Amino acid sequence: MRAEELMKLKPELDVFLGRFEDCIPYRPSREHLLTYVSGQLGPLERKSVEPIALDASVPPRTLQEFLSFHRWREDSVATRIREIVKSEHSGRGTIGVIDESGFPKKGKKTPGVQRQYCGQTGKTDNCIVTVDLGYVVGDFHCLVDCDLYVPKSWINDEERRKEARIPEELEFRTKWQIALDLVGRSLADGVPLEWITADELYGRTKDFRSGIADMGLKYAVEIPCSLMGWTRRLARKDEVARRVDELWHRGGPSWDLFRVKDTEKGPEVWTCRVSRFIPQEDDAKGEECWLIVAQNVLSGEVKYFLSNAPEATKPEVILKVVFSRWHIERIFEDGKGEVGMGHFEVRNYLSLKRHMIITMLSFLFLARSTEKLKEKKILFSFCQVKKAVDIQLDPSSVSKEEVKRRLDRFLDKVDYWKERDEKSRKSFKKKRLRELHEKGIYLKRCRKCQEANLAL
């Protein structure tokens, strides 16, 4: 029965793409969209224009023109993606996760490329950077928007801008300003965001935090240890602002143990102290909020979080939000590894924008399919669903019988992988529990963040 269910994925892809037909008014462009998405979801190792076109037996130039010159409404495609998320993947306690992604590139022609920090390589590199908004509800996640970070070196160079066809109206925006634009655009399209979380690149900026709050959203963001402010007691005593890592010379809030999440390597336990906090903003006192100081009980790593959640909010709720950032990391990993998010070879702004939007579309189809199969008790990972799709898109699969035979073989492998992975998880969990016990930490004494209700 599982093979029969998996064979429904190809017809479902056709139906899914049909929902975007009104955004692409001309039939040749709709056919190119099918070719491009099929290339991203298919078995190709490299998913740029040329291999996709050659695999589909179409001239590469036609796909290049589809991205660069064809008249179709890419913004409407992005809006439709958000409408689908709104209508079919809403729920209580939704989280928007802001992060940036780097794509190493050679040469100087790709729009926005320069030497800058690249998360993919973990160092300063020749790359482009996008700012992305992930959407999380329960176990479901996808991208709902993204935008290219265009450095000042490009904005101020008219010749490069013209060559890359960067719109004249596009002005320089910092990454946190792009992030606010993404959130605002998603809210305008009805995406039901309730929380926003981000790393300290965004959390350190008061204008980002206040911008999120002005939209009526709750934020729970990481901040640097150098952020200045006051506890209630310090504010009452009118003392000078202190760094968050120097708030308590002695005493202070008690440390509590929290089981923040369960990973493939076992439960993660952090010890945290929680306090009301007033950040310093331009030599003045900002709005009182929550400060959480968290330390990993095994590695000793320390993180600082700030949240504008209501005063009655339990710390488990805030911790569940801030530790949900793993979703965007998984989105980037699957997006780059499975659907070719970084496999673009284009030299103009519109082509790059269209590639990213189509990638969002391809990712959403796989994420939805993974969720639907789970509802039918077929517990496949995103990567396994992708493999089931690419078997059906493989040109060498010439008949239904051959497709079913390949799927049956694939299912045998999946069963083996699941059994092996389950043994690994048990082994890792046993090791993690032993490490915790050696430090005198027992899970029954930890407060569970996984069970926290995010719908305040």
N, C-alpha and C positions, 0 to 999 in steps of 0.2 A: 504493500500500500504506500510506503514512503516514496518509492520510485514514481508511482502514478501522481502523487502530490507534487513531487519535484518537476515533473513534466508539464505541470500547469504554469510554471514560471515564465516560459517563453510567450505563451498567449497573453499572460498577465502583463508582460512588458509591452506588448503591442497596444493593449488597452490603456496602460498607463501613459504611453507616449501620445495616444490619441487625445488625452486631456489637455495637451498643449497645442493642438492644431490651430486654434484661433489666434495664437501668438505668432504663428509662422504661416502667413497667408498663402504662400506659393508652394505648389507641390514639390518642385525640385529641392527646395530648402527643407521641406519636411522629410524627404527621402535622405538628405544629407544628415539631418539630425539622427535618424534611425541608424545610419551608417556609423556616425561618430559615437553614439551611445553603445551600439553593438561592439565597436572596437574597444571601448573602455571596459565593457563587461565581459568581453571575450577572452580567449586564451593568449593573446599577444603579450609578449614580454615587455615590449616598448610600445606605449600607447600615444605616440605623437601622430601628427597628420599623415606623414608619408607611409609608415607601416600600416596604419588603419586603412588608408586608401588602397594601397596595394593588395592588402588582404581581402578587401571587398571588390577588387577588380574595377576600381574607378580611378581616373587620373588624379594624382595628388593635388593638382592645381585647383580642381573643382572644390575639394574640401577646404583648401586655403582660402578660396574666394567666399565659401560659405561662412567662414569665420570673419573675413575682412570686409567684404563688400555686399553680400546678399542683404536684401531688405527684410529683416525679421526683427521682432520686438524682444530683445533679450531681457529688458527690464520687466516686461510682462511675464516672461518665463519665470524670472525670479519671484515675482509677486505671486504667480500661480503656485509655486513651490510652498510659499508661506501660507497661502490659502488652504492647501492640502494639509499642512501641519496643523493649522488652526482647526479645521473641520474634522480631522480624523485622528489627530494625535494629541489632543488636549487632555488636561487632567489637572488635579490639584497639586500645588507645590512645584510648579514648573520652574526650571532654572535656565537662565541664559549664561553661557560661559564665554568670556572674552579671552582671546589669546591671539598671538601672532605666529605666523609660520614663515620660515625662510626656505628659499629654493635656490641652491647654488647654480650659477650660470657662468658660462664663458663668454668673453667678449664684452662689448659696450652697447649693443643695440637693443637688447630687451628693455622695454619701458621700465624705468625705476631702478635699473641695476646699478649698483655701486658697491664699494667695499663697506660692509656694515655687519653687525652681529647676525649670524645665521644660526637659528636653533637647530637645524638639521645636522650641521657639522659641529656645533658647539664652540664656534670661534668666529672672529672677524673674517669674512670671506666675501668674494665677489658674488652677489646674490640679489634677488628681489625679495621683498617682504610683503605679505598680505596680513591684514587684520581681519579676524574671523569671529563670527558669532555662532556658537554651538547652542543647540536646544536640547534640554534634558527633561524627560518626565518618566519617572520610574526607571526601567532598564532601557528605555528607548532613547536614542540620541541621533542627531543629524545636524548638518549645517543649514542655517536659514539665511545667512548673508555673509558676504565678504567683500573686501575692497582693497585695492592696491595702495600701499604706502609709496607716495611719490616724493622723494627727497628734494630739498631746496635746490640742490645742484641741477636737478632736472627742471624744476619749476622756473628757475631763473635763466635757463639756456633755451632761447627761442628756437634756435636751429635744431636742437635735439628734440624739443617738443613737437616741432612741425614734422620732422622726419618720422617720429613715432606716433603721430596723429593723436597726441594728447589734447583733449578739448581745451579751448582757449579759456573757458569759464572755470576750469579746475584750478583752485588755489591751493597753496601749501596747507596741509593739515597735519598736526601731530597725530601720533597713533591713538592717544586717548580721545582726540576729537573725532577721528574716524570711528572709534568704538561707539561714541555717543550717537553718531549718525546711523550706525548699523542698528542700534537698539531702537532709536526713534523711528526708523523706517519699518522695522519689524512690528513695532506696536501699532503704527499707522495701518499696517496690513492685517492687523487683528491677531498676531501671534500672542498667545496668552502667557506672557512672561510675568512672573511674580518676584523672582529673585535674580540678582546679577552677581556673579563672582568673577574674580580676575586675580592675576598675580600682582606682585608689588610694583611692577612698571606702571600699572594703572592705579592701583590702590594708594600709591604715595601722593597722587595728584588730587588736591581738594576740589578742583573744578570738575574732575571726572566724578568724584563721589557726590558732589552737590548736584551735578547734572542728572545722575541716576535718580537721586532722591526727588528732584523736581519733576521727574516723569511719573512719580507716584510708586516707584519700585523700592524694594528692600535690597540693600547690597550687603555682601559679606566678602570682604576682599583682604588679601594679604598686604601687609605694609612693611616697610623697612624698619629695622631696629632704631634708626636715627630719627623717626618721627617724634615730634615734640608735643607735649600736652600736659594735662593735669588729671589726677584722680579727683573725686569729689572733695576729699579731705585736703588735698593740696590747694584746690581752688578756694576752699573756705578760708584757709590760712593765708591766701594771697601770696603763695610762694611762686618763684619763677618756674617756668615750664621745664620739664625734664624729658630726656629721651625715654622711649617706652621700655628700653632695656635697663633703665636706671631709676624706675619709679619707686622701687621699694629697696631701701638700704637694709632694712630688717623688717620682720613682720610681713604684713600684706595679706591678700586673700589666700586661703588654703589651696593646696594642690589636690585636684581630683583626677581619678583615672577614668579615661573614656576609651571605649572600643570604637574607633572612628569608622572603620570599614573592614571588610574581609577581602583579602586578595588571593591570588593564586598561590602565594607563599604563606598563607595563614592570616590570622587576625592582626591588625595594626592597633597598637595601644599607645596612646599619648597621655601624658599627665598635663593638666591645664589649670591655670588660675584665671579667674574671670572677674572683671571689674568694670564699673561705669567709668567713662573716660571722656575728657573734653580736649579735642585736638587743638593745637595752635594753628591759626590761620591768619597769615599776614599780621603777625604781632597782636592778634586779637583772639578771643576764645570762640571756638566754633560750637556747633550743636553737640550736646552730650550724646554719647553712643556707647556701644559695647566694645571693650578691648579683651581679647583672649590671647594669653601667652601660652603656647603649647610646646611641649618637648617630647620627642620620641623616646620612649623608655629604653629602647635598645641601642639606637645609634647616637642619641644625645642631641640630634638636630633640633634647633629651636626655630619656631615660626611665630609671627605676630599677625593677628587678624583684627580688623575693625568692621563693625556692622551697625547700621542704623535701625535694626530690628526693634520693635517695641520693648519697653523695659521689662515686661512680663515674659519675654521670650526665654525659653530654656537654652542653656548653652549647647545641649545635644543638637538642637535645630541648626544653630549657626555652624557648628562643626560639620554637620552633615552636608551643608551647602558648600563650605570652603573645601572640603575633601572630595567634592564631586568633580573637581577639575580634571580628574583622570579621564573623564569622558572626552574632553576636547583632545587630549593626548592620543586617545584611541582613535578618534575621528581622523586626526592627522596621519596616524600610522596606517589605518585602513585605506584612507583616501589616497595616500601616496603609494602604498604597496599594492592595492587591489584595483583601483580605477584610474591610476595615472594622473593624479592631481598635479604632480610636478613635471609631467612629460610633455610640456608645451615647448614648441620651437617657433615662436612668433616674434615679430618685431614691431607690432603696433598695439596701441592701447585697447582698441575695440576687440581685436582677436583674443587678447589675453583675458579681457573681461568676459567674453562669451565662453571661452574655454572653462573658466572657473564656474560660471553659472551652469553649464552642461554637466560639469563634474558634480555640482551640488545635486542636480537632477538624478544622475546615475547613482550617487550615494544614497539618496532618499529611496529609490526603488529597492535597493538591496536591504536597507534598514527596515523598510516596510515589510518586505518579504520575510526577513528574519523574524519579525514580530508576529506575522500571520502564521508562520510555521510553528512558532512556539505555542500559539493558541491551539494548534492541532496536536500538541504534545510531541512535535518533532523539534528537538532541542539542538539546532544547528547554530554554529557561530556565524558571524558576518562573513568570514573568509570561506567557510564551507558552503554557504548559500551562493557566494560568488563563484565557487568552483562548479556547483550544480548548474548555474546559469551558463558558464562558459563552455561546459560540455555540450549544451544544446546550441550554442552559437558557433561551435567549431565547424568550419566548412567541411571537414572530413567526416562529420556525422551525417551520412547521406540518407538515413532512413530512421523511422521511429524505433524499429527493432534494434538498430545499432545504438541509438541514443539510450534506450532503456537498458541495453546490455552494459553500456559504459556507466550509467547511473547505478546499476546494481553492483558493479565492481567498486565504484566510488563509495557506496553505502557500506560495503564490507570494510573498506579502509577506515571510514568514519567510526564504525563500531570499534575497530582496533584502537584508533587514536583516543576515543573516549575512555576506553578501559585503561589504556596507558596513562592518560592525563589524570584520571581519577586516582590511580596509584601514586602518581607524582604529587597531587594535591594532598593526599593523606600523609605522605612522607614529609612534605614541607610543613603541613600543619603540626604534625607531631614534633618536628624540630623547633618550630616557632614556640609552641607551648612549653617545650623543655627550656628554651632560652628565657621565656617569661618567668617560669617557675624558679629558675636559678636566681632571678632577681626578686623573688618573693611576690610576684604578681600573678593573680588568678583571675580568670575572665569573669567569674561570678561576682567579683567585687567591682567590676567596671560598669560604668553607665553606657548603655547601648545607643549609639547615634543612628544605627541603621533603622531603628524603629521609631525615630522621631518624626512627627507630623509636620511637614513643611507648610501646610496650608493654615496660616495664622489668620 
